[in-house]
Amino acid sequence: MFCISREDLEKLEKIYLLKGKNSQSDVYIVKKYGKKIVIKDYKHKKSLTRAIGVVFSYIEFKNYKRVNKKVPEYFPKPYCMPDRYSLAIEYIDGKTINIAKDDENYCFVISELKQCLQKMHSNNIFHLDLRKRGNIIIKESRVYLIDLATMLALSKANPLLILKPLFSLVDNSCILKWKKYICPQKLTDRELKKLKRYNRFRSLWIFNKPKIPHIKF
């Protein structure tokens, strides 16, 4: 299996995709053996974030390995963990869903998301954070999902499966959101009503909850 070390990371030139704040990882691209690799890295953060990053890195890397066994066509490949503070995954040469705003040429993204979620949910896998624009990558006519730290992959014996309809709803609510973002004119009246219900439900969801803007008077 292709791998990269911490020593490599300290020596190689980095192209930053995200210079995370104190509570976030850094995300950057390095190149080795002619291959571009995406690194998610907590190594140089403050002690508490670094400690939390050890847990997040392990969970996310494990989740990438799980989905690549079940639905590999929608996710970057995991390479290795350079150390306990970081993970290395395949670089997808695409753009975030931002590129698709109000552009009907990207309506295929909606059907891709539907197919992806159907396959994931049939394998009891739930992303739970697909309303963030940066977590959906478009490459040509394909969609890839990233940022799997909050993903749930449940065994058939897991008692949390009783909440499968709820987890599915959280994921599926993103479909109409992105349809409105990409091709709002194609939304039916029924879908608009459903989107409003999703948004009301979303306001009660405690994980990855969108911030309510502060209004100054």
N, C-alpha and C positions, 0 to 999 in steps of 0.2 A: 504494500500500500504506500502511496506517495505521502511523504511527511516532511515536516520542516521543524527546526529546533528554535529554542529561545535565542541561542547564539546567532542563528540566521536572522531572526527578527531584529536584533540589535544592530546588525551590520548592514542589512539590505536597505535600499532606498524605499521610502514609503510614500504612497499617494493617499492622502486622507480623504475618506468619504464622510467621516464624522469625527470631529474632535470633541469627545463627550465632556460634559460638565463633570463636576466632582463626583456626582452620583451615577454617572453613565460610563459605559465602556467607550474606548476609542475603536473606530472601525477604519481599516485602511487596506490598501492593496500592496502586495509585494510581488516580486517576480523571481522565480527560481527555475532553472532548467528550461527557460523559455515559457514557463507556465505562470499565468497570473493567478494569485491566490488571495482570497479575502480573509483578513484576520480580524477577529473581534477580541479585544484585549483590555484586561483590567489591571495589568501588571503595575503600571505607573500611577495608579490612583492612590488616594489616601487609604489608611489602613482599614477602616470599616468597609469602604466600597470594595477594596481589594479582597477582603474576607468574603463578602457577599458574592463577589465575582467568581470566586472558586466554586460556589454552589451553582450559580447561574450557568457558568461555562460547562460544567459537567452535565447539568440537566439539558441544556440546549444541544450539546454535541450528541447526547444520547437520543434526543428527539429527532435530530437529523438522520441518525442511523436507522431509527424506527421507520420513519416515513419513506426512506429510500428503499426499504424492504417491501413496503405496501403500495405506495403510490409515487415511485421515483420520477415519473415524468413531470411532476409539478414542483420539484425542489432541487436546490443545488446539492451536489454530492459533498459529504463530509470527508475531509482528508485525515485530520488528526488533531490532537491537542498538543501544541508545542510545549506547554507546561500547564500547570493546574489553573493558571489565570487566563487562559486564552484558548480559542479554537480556530481552526483553519478549514475553510470550505471553498468549494468551486466558485470561480468568478463567472457570473452571468453577464454577458455584454449586452445589457438592455437598459431600459429607462423605467423610472417609477411611473405609477399610474397618473401622475401629474401631466404627462405628455398627452393624455387622452381627453382632457377636459373639453366638452362641447364639440367633440369630433366623432361623427357617426362612423368613420372608418374604423374606429376601435370598438364598435358594438360587439365584436366577437369576444371581447374580454368577458362580457356578461355570461355568455354560454360556456366559456372556458371555466369561469369560477363555479358555475352550477355543476359542471361535470366533475371538477376537482373536489368540491365539497361533498358531492354524492359519494364518490369513492372513499374519501376520508371518513365520512360518518358511517359508512357501511363497515369500516374497519375500526369503529369506535375511536377515531382520532378527531380532535377538535382544536382548531388553531386559536380561537378566542380573541384575536387581536387584528382582524382584517379591516377594521375601519380606519386604520392608520395608512396614509398614502404611501409611506416608505416601505411598507411590508408586501407590496404587490409589484413585481417586476414584469414588464412586457418586453419580450424579445421576438421580433417578427410577429408570427401569429400564435405565439405561445405565452402562457402566464406561469410565473414562478412565485412561490411564496417563501418569505424569509422571516427571520426574527421569531424563533420558536421557543423562547424561554418560558412562555406561559402556556404552551401547547399541552393538552392532555391526551395521552394515549392509554386507553383503559383496556385491561384484560376482560374477558367475559365473566370473570368471577369478581370483578371490582364492584363494591357496593355503590360507588358513585354513578354506575350506569343507570340508576333510577332517575338521575338528572339528565339523561341523554336528550330528552326533548328540549330542555332548557339550553344545554350546550349547543345543540343544533340550531336553535333559534338565534343565539348570539352570532354564530357564524353566518347563517342565512340572511340575517338582517342587513349584512353588508351588500348583498346583491342588488337590492333596490336602491341603496345609497349610491352605489357606483353607476347604476343605470341612470339615475338622475344626474349624476356628475358628467357622464359621457354623452348620453343621448336622451335628455329629459323629455323631448317631444314624443318619444316612443312609450312613455309611461301611460298606462290606462288609468281611468278614474279609480278603478278597484285597487290598482297598485299604489296610487297616491294615498288612498285611505290606509292601506296596509303599512306604508312607509311611516305615516303619522303614528300608527300604533307601535311600530318598532321603535320609533324615537321616544315615545313615552316609556316603553319598557326599558330602553337603553338608559334612561335617566335613573332607573332603579338598580342598574347593574353595578356592582361594587368593584369589579376588576377592570383596569385600564379605562376608567371612567373619564370622559372628556371633561376638561375644566370649564366651569361656568365663568364667562367673562365678568370681570369686575366693572361695574358701571359707576362712573363718578357723576355726582349731582352738583 
